[in-house]
Amino acid sequence: MIKVLKRHCVATPRLRIIPEPIHSAAMAWKVLITARTMNDVGAGALQSLRDAGCELVIPPKPGPCPAEVLQKLLPDIDAVLASMDKFTEGVLGSASAATLKIISRWGVGYDAIDVPAATHQGIVVAYTPGVLDETVADFAFALLLALARRIHQGRLDMSQGVWRGVWGNDVFGKTLGILGCGRIGRAVARRATGFNMRLLAHDVQPNAEAVKLGVEFVPLHQLLAESDFLSLHAALTPESRGLIGEPQLRAMKKTAYLINTARGAIVDEQALARALAEGWIAGAALDAFTVEPLPAHHILRKAPNLLLTPHLASFARETGERVSATAAQAIIDLMTGQRPQLVLNPDVFQSPALRARLK
């Protein structure tokens, strides 16, 4: 059995290798587990890796691992079931990563991985799109409701012995703006239809499925100006980094609310803190931050009308078990000569640099 390790910092990680029965010496892979969620919802997935003949390598401190730590963990590793570890070009091209064949991300975010560099090195990058859509959409809409009706403030008051009425805002019949209307954005839109909300969206690739839900695609300036609630679901790219800054926040209604369950770096956090302090918008709810964990003295921790959660959008147990199983299966598939189903860089299979052997 794999035991959960104490979470403490060490200067140089010492690996704990858990040997497993090997079905075939040719098939035996060493798999580094950095996704901390595997401790809580990954028992079945870890067992599937063991049953396939894998040797599991678990560092004392789970990910996300910075590049310098990751490089120390990678020698002789065939696969990583990864957190948001920093797989930079330098890491992927290093001698430490010479045996690495696949990075299988627990989740959908991959901005910490240099995917072109991985492809160049012949390393497959797998992830789990579609598995988390409904769970993240549930959480985004939960934040929207809690923020609008001041549920977090009511809970805080009651815990401090205070009884008072706190005025919030209606949700039904309002305008929901969705920035990034892919799978998760559309799942949020479906939930909003039950509240008879007007649906606006801005996306670099408008899609017919969203239109069928009643979503109207509009320019960004219109989305900002007309949304009562703005929910962020865009991927983090060079174009989207800092996309919601001072000009965009000032363009929103003073009665509007911002919800971010995407990536923290999409929002200029300093500008948001000012927006909340000076009343440019009515409030915000954030589940993602530029630096995670959020530093104890970060300016956002003292900002008014702000609901903060520690990146919990994917933390639904049933979904977590499915994501864990999907991430593990990608490793097993490649190890046994099959193409994993959910791959970010399918071109790697045509590359002469491909490190894995396919049947």
N, C-alpha and C positions, 0 to 999 in steps of 0.2 A: 504493500500500500504506500502511496505517496503522502507524506505528512506535510502539512502547511508549515512553512518555515517562519521563524520570527522575522519581522520586517525591521531590519536595522541596517544602517549604512556601514560598509567596510571599505577600506582604502583599495584593496585589490580583491575582487570577488573570488572566492574559492568554490569551485563547482562541487555539487553533490550529485554523483552519477548513480542512478538507480538501474542496476542491471536487470534485464528481463530474459526469459527463455527465448532463444533465437530459433526461429523456424527454419531459416536458411541463412547461412553465412553470407551469401551473395545479396540477400535482401535486407540484412540488418542495417538500419540507419540510426544514427544518433540524432535525436530531436531535442533541440533547445526550447524550453517552455518559458517565455517571458511574459505572457498574458496573465496578469494577476487574477483575472476572472476565472481562470481554470481551477483555482483553489476552491471556488464556491459553487460553480455550476458545470465544471468540466470532468467530473468523475467518470461518467460514461464514455466521454471522448478519450480521456487518458487510457481507459481500459481498452478501447478499440485500438489505440496505438500499440499498447503492450501486446495485445492479441495478434497484431500484425507482425510482431517481432522487433519492434523498435526499442531502442535503449534511450530512456528519458533522462535529460540533463536539466536540472533545476537550479538556478542560481540562488544564493542566499536572499537577495533582494529582487523582487519582481520588477518588470518594466513599468513604464517606458524607460529604456536604457539610452543614455547619451552615447554618442559615437565612440568615445574613448573606452567606455565600459563594455560596449557591445563587441568591440574589436578583441578584447581580452577573453570573451566568452565563445567566440566562433571557431577557434582551431578544432579541426576534425569533426565539425558539425555538418550534417547533411541537410537538415531542415530546421526551420524556426517556426514555431507557432507563436506569432508575434503580437506584442503590444504595439504602441505607437513609437517603436524604437527607431533611432536615427540611422537608417540605412543610407548613408551618404555615398557619393561616388568613391570617396577615399576608402570607406569601409568595404564596399563591395568589390573594389579592385585590389584589396590588400591580400597579402599572403595568408592572413588569418582566415579569410573567407574562401580559400581555394577549393574547399570541398563542398561548399554550400550549393544546393541544387534548387531549393524552393523556400520562399518566404510566404507563409500562409497567415494572413492578417485576421485576427479576431475582430471582426467588424467591417465597416465599409470605408473608413477614412484611410487614405494612403499617401497623404501629403508628406509624411515623414520618410517615405521611400523614394529614392531616385530611380524611378521605373526605367527610363532609358538606359541608365547605367547598369541596372540589373539585366536588362535584355542584352546589352552588349557583352556582358559576362556569361550569358547563357543560363541565367537564373530565372526560374518561373516565379511570378508574383501572383498569388491567389488571394481572394478576399470573399466576403459573404454578402453581396448585394441582394436585396429583396427579403432577406430573413428578418431584418430589423425594422422594416418599413412601418408596420402597424404599431409596434411597441413605441418607437420614437414619436409617431404621430399622436398616440395616446398621451404621451408625456407632454408634448408641445401644447396640446389642447388643454391638458390639466393645468399647465402654467398659465395659459391665457385666462382660464376661468378663475384660478386662484388670484391672479393679479387684478383682474377686473373687479372682483367682488371682495378684495382685501382679506382673503381667508388667512394669509400668513400674518397679517396684522392682528386679526381677531385671536388667532392662536397665541401670539406673543402677549397680547393684553391679558388673556385668561391665565396664562402661565405666571404672570406677574400680579395676579389678584385684582386686575382692573376689569370693570364691566362698563362698556361704553358702545355706542353705535358708531360705526365707521362707514361713511358713505362711499360706495363703489359705483360702478357703471354697468348698465345692461350690456349683454352680449348679443342677444337675439336681434336680428334686423340690422346689425351694424355691418361695416365693410371690413373684410379680412383681406389684407395684402400678403401675397406669398412671394418671397424673393427666392427663386429657384424652385420651379414646379416640376420636379422629377417624381420619382416613385413616392418619396416621403411627403413632398409638397402636395401631391394629389391625394394621398391618404388623409392629410390634414383637411384638404378641401372637402372630402367626403364627410368628415365629421361636422364641418361647418354648415353643410346643407341642412342638417337637423336643427340648426339654430336660425334657419332662414336668413343666412348672411349673404351679402353681396360679395362675390369672389373676384378679386383682381390678382394678376400675377405678372411678374417680369422674369423672363428667362431668355438666355441666348438662343435656345432652341424650343420655341413654343410647340406644343404637341396636341394632337387631336383628342387624345384621351381626356385631357384636362378640359378642353372645350366642351366635351360631352357632359362633363360635370357642372357646366355653367360658368366655368372660369373665363374671364375676359383678359387677354394679354394686352398689356399697356406699357408705354415707356416708363423708365424708372422714375422720372420726375412726377408723372401722374400717379404712380403707385405710392410714392411718398406723400403727395399732397392730399390724396383721397382716403387713405387707409385709416381706420380706427384702431386696428391691430395689425402690426407688421411682423410676420413670422418668417425667420430666416432658415432656408433649407438649401442654400447653394454650396457647392463644393469649394474648398479653398484652393484658389489658383492665383497666379500673379495678378490677374485682373480683378479678382474679388477681394484680395487682401486689403484691408482698410477701406472697403467700399462704403461702409456706413460711417462717415466721419462728420465733422462739424457742419459742412454745407447740407448734407443729407438730413441730419437730425434737425437742423433749423427749418428745413423744408417740410417737415412733418407737422401735423396738427398739434397744438398744445395739449389737446385731450387724447392724443394717441399713445398707444403702448407698443413697446418693442419686445419681441420674444426671440431668443436665440438658442436653438438646440443643434446648430450646425457646427461651425468652427469659430473659436473665440476671435481669431485674427481677422475675421470679416469686419469686426467692429473696432473702431478706434476707441479704446477703453477710456483714455483721458478725456476725449470729447464727450463720451457718454456720461461720465461722472459730472462734467460741467452742465450738460443738458439737463440732468436730473436735479442738480443743485440750483440751477437758474430757471427751471420750469419751461425749458424748450418743449419737452414732452411730459406726459402725465406719469409715466412709470416704465419699468422694464423688468423682464425676467430673463436671467441668463443661466444656462447650464453648461456653457463652454467658455473657455478663457484662453487668452494668448499664451499664458504660462500656467501649467497645471502641475501640482496643486496650486491654487491661488495663494500667493504669499499672504502671510498673516496680517501685514500692514498695508496691503494693497488699497489704493484709493477707493475702489468699488465697495469695499467692505463697510465704508461709512457713508456711502451715497444714499440719499433719501429715495423713498418710493421704488426700492429695488428688491426683487426677490432673487436670491442666489441659491443654486443647488450644485452639488459637486459632481457634475457630469453623470447624472443618473438616468438619462433618457433611455439607455439600452438595458438598464438593470431590472428587467422582468425575468423571473427565474425560468419560466418555460421557454421564452425566447432565447435566453442565455444558453440553455442546454442545447437548443437547436443550432445556434451559432457555433458553439464549441464543437459539436459533432460535424458540422459542415467544414470548419477549418481543419479538423483532424483528418477528415476523409480526403481532402485535397492532397495531404501529405501521403496518405496510404495509396491513393490512386497513382501518384507519380512514382512512388517507390516500387509499385508492382507493374510499371510500364504503361499505365493508362494516362490519358490527358485529364487533368482535373476539369471540372465543369465550369468553374467561375474563375477565370484568369484575366488579369489586367493587361498582360502583354502576350497575346496569342502568337505574335510574330516570332517569339522566341523558339517556337516549335519548328520553324523553318531555318533556324540559324545553325550553322556548323559549330557554333560555340556552345550549343545546348549541352548541359552537363549530365542530364538524366537520360537514361536509355528507355526508349519507347518500344513497345511491341509492334 
